[in-house]
Amino acid sequence: MKDNLTFRFAEREDTPLILKFIRELADYEKMLDEVVADEKTLEEWIFDRQRAEVLFAVAEGKEVGFALFFHNFSTFLGRAGIYLEDLFVQPEYRGRGYGKAILKKLAAIALERGCGRLEWWCLDWNKPSIDFYLSLGAEPMSDWTVYRIAGDTLRKLGEE
């Protein structure tokens, strides 16, 4: 990794850049058509409601990667954790150790905040990322299945 990599937290004026990174990640994951987020919504939820944080990796004076995360809570640990929703390094900057540096920075933030864990999901087909996460000592949670209620199903359940 180049020594010039730095980190900075996103500010309100970075909202268009956050959306750009989200779209680049979605395109990589072959899910671009599922992105409905817009700048106004992101600004409200990240900066007004403070429900998530964004960390940028900066190299050569340019944002080359990002992580969007928020706190969750473990009742078993009795403390908060960090849930990493998105991690993305632009393709032309991969292979330089920036992804690992972002995860190390998030781990340091978790420790500074007294959190008990750092966790995320990964698509089953994304073997390069899975291999990378395993190389860091991350453990797949194979005994657990993710469930989701969203869209019309969420609306129907909430209105019953």
Disulfide bonds with the S-S distance in Angstrom:
none
